[in-house]
Amino acid sequence: MNRLRSWSKARKIGYSVGLVYVLGLIGFAVGFGIKGHKNESFKVIDAFHLETWFHIAGPLNFDKGVLYLLIATGLTLGIMLFVARHMQKKRPGRLQVAVEMGYGLMSQVTRENMDEKMTRRWFPIVFTLFVFILVSNLIGYVPLPVDSQNTFKLFGANIPSFQIYAAVTNVAVPLVLALGVFVAYNAEGVRAHGPIGYIKSLIPQGVGGPMLVLIFPLEMLSNFVLRPLSLTIRLWANLLAGHLLIDFMAGNLAVLLGLQLLGWFTLPIGVVIYLFEAVLIAGLQAFIFAILTAIYLGGATAASH
């Protein structure tokens, strides 16, 4: 007993969680057995399908993807307006400090890749992209009642099940963002060099003769196809893969195999992946998208590679 009292609070919590986990494994094994069956009707990807909730006008539909975009937009505007109104405070709050750190980081990234004139013109766009994607990614880890394909009863009403979902797990969202960046850096390149001069500027210095026949198509492919594709796929695939892994470890794998015990067994792995995704990947992907935007814009106005 004296030894137990000497343990730190963190140690006591750790052992308590471990004990609950082991007891849970035993309880699930006794209550449901250790044999499962394949669930043929359950499809893991169904949770990411966009089911229309209602029509707005003509072909415009409202679904959970639209809802998450509206939430991300509202939070982005709200955060920026809040911080702008409190910039003069001598003791800024945590939110203001976080936004100012992001502001400083994006300002440095933009200035390192563009001249002063370009920085003044494009920094607001780069910073807005960073904040919007970051907010959109982060709210994707907050469970909300948006899974309208699966409902539960509450006071007689059918309520959508809670689910984690990010707008960028729908490939259309990162594609639109990437196409916006694609149009922007090509427009800047044409403005700086003219149409023919811009095409010439894409060829590395010193390349000519037979090598030009090989390098020119590769540069065109890279600039006009691979860049927007990489921006799209990197953001979309990372967030979708992360959400799928969380869902798998948090219970979907158990449902798929019809083995309740497996859901409790893999739950700690799901928690670890959840924390890894929410703490690191959400911010990292927003940063990568923003810095590549700055690099592409700056590179488009450079003399040549």
TAURSUL-V759800 format. One record per pair of residues at least 6 apart in sequence whose ideal C-beta (glycine too) atoms are under 6 Angstrom apart, sorted by sequence separation. I is the first residue (numbers start at 1). J is the second residue. D is the distance in Angstrom with one decimal. If there is no record, write none. Layout:
i = [I & I]
j = [J & J]
d = [D & D]
This chain:
i = [55 & 56 & 167 & 168 & 151 & 152 & 54 & 111 & 151 & 190 & 193 & 207 & 254 & 52 & 53 & 110 & 151 & 189 & 254 & 53 & 86 & 52 & 150 & 148 & 251 & 50 & 83 & 110 & 147 & 145 & 146 & 147 & 50 & 145 & 83 & 110 & 147 & 145 & 146 & 202 & 249 & 143 & 146 & 106 & 249 & 250 & 106 & 143 & 202 & 249 & 141 & 106 & 246 & 249 & 140 & 246 & 245 & 246 & 136 & 242 & 242 & 182 & 238 & 178 & 235 & 178 & 178 & 235 & 76 & 76 & 175 & 174 & 76 & 75 & 174 & 174 & 72 & 72 & 171 & 168 & 71 & 168 & 169 & 168 & 169 & 166 & 169 & 64 & 51 & 51 & 69 & 68 & 205 & 204 & 65 & 201 & 65 & 188 & 192 & 185 & 189 & 181 & 185 & 188 & 188 & 185 & 48 & 141 & 138 & 137 & 134 & 134 & 133 & 130 & 133 & 130 & 129 & 126 & 126 & 126 & 122 & 113 & 109 & 113 & 110 & 114 & 109 & 113 & 44 & 42 & 42 & 39 & 39 & 39 & 36 & 37 & 36 & 36 & 34 & 32 & 28 & 29 & 28 & 28 & 24]
j = [61 & 62 & 173 & 174 & 158 & 159 & 62 & 119 & 159 & 198 & 201 & 215 & 262 & 61 & 62 & 119 & 160 & 198 & 263 & 63 & 96 & 63 & 161 & 160 & 263 & 63 & 96 & 123 & 160 & 159 & 160 & 161 & 65 & 160 & 99 & 126 & 163 & 162 & 163 & 219 & 266 & 162 & 165 & 126 & 269 & 270 & 127 & 164 & 223 & 270 & 164 & 130 & 270 & 273 & 166 & 273 & 273 & 274 & 167 & 277 & 281 & 228 & 285 & 228 & 285 & 231 & 232 & 289 & 131 & 132 & 232 & 232 & 135 & 135 & 235 & 236 & 135 & 136 & 236 & 235 & 139 & 236 & 239 & 239 & 240 & 239 & 243 & 146 & 148 & 149 & 167 & 167 & 304 & 305 & 167 & 304 & 170 & 297 & 301 & 296 & 300 & 293 & 297 & 300 & 301 & 300 & 169 & 278 & 282 & 282 & 283 & 286 & 286 & 286 & 289 & 290 & 290 & 290 & 293 & 294 & 297 & 294 & 291 & 295 & 294 & 298 & 294 & 298 & 252 & 255 & 256 & 255 & 256 & 258 & 257 & 258 & 258 & 259 & 261 & 260 & 260 & 261 & 261 & 264 & 264]
d = [5.7 & 5.6 & 5.0 & 5.1 & 4.2 & 5.6 & 5.3 & 5.3 & 6.0 & 5.0 & 5.2 & 5.1 & 4.1 & 4.3 & 5.2 & 5.1 & 5.7 & 4.2 & 3.2 & 5.6 & 5.8 & 5.4 & 4.3 & 4.6 & 4.4 & 4.4 & 5.0 & 4.6 & 5.2 & 5.7 & 5.7 & 4.2 & 5.0 & 4.5 & 4.7 & 5.3 & 4.0 & 5.4 & 5.6 & 4.8 & 4.5 & 4.2 & 6.0 & 5.7 & 4.5 & 3.8 & 4.4 & 5.5 & 5.6 & 3.2 & 5.6 & 5.3 & 5.6 & 6.0 & 2.7 & 5.4 & 5.1 & 5.1 & 5.3 & 4.1 & 5.7 & 4.3 & 5.4 & 4.6 & 5.5 & 3.8 & 4.4 & 5.7 & 5.4 & 4.9 & 4.7 & 4.7 & 5.2 & 5.0 & 4.2 & 4.6 & 5.0 & 3.9 & 4.8 & 5.5 & 5.9 & 6.0 & 5.3 & 5.0 & 4.5 & 5.1 & 5.8 & 4.1 & 5.3 & 6.0 & 5.0 & 4.1 & 5.0 & 4.3 & 5.6 & 5.0 & 5.0 & 5.8 & 4.1 & 4.2 & 3.5 & 5.0 & 4.8 & 4.8 & 5.5 & 4.3 & 5.7 & 4.3 & 5.2 & 3.7 & 5.9 & 3.9 & 4.0 & 5.3 & 5.6 & 3.9 & 5.3 & 5.3 & 5.5 & 5.2 & 5.4 & 4.4 & 5.1 & 5.2 & 5.0 & 4.3 & 5.2 & 3.6 & 5.3 & 5.4 & 5.6 & 5.9 & 5.5 & 5.1 & 4.6 & 4.1 & 4.1 & 3.0 & 5.9 & 4.1 & 5.5 & 5.5 & 4.3 & 5.0 & 5.0]
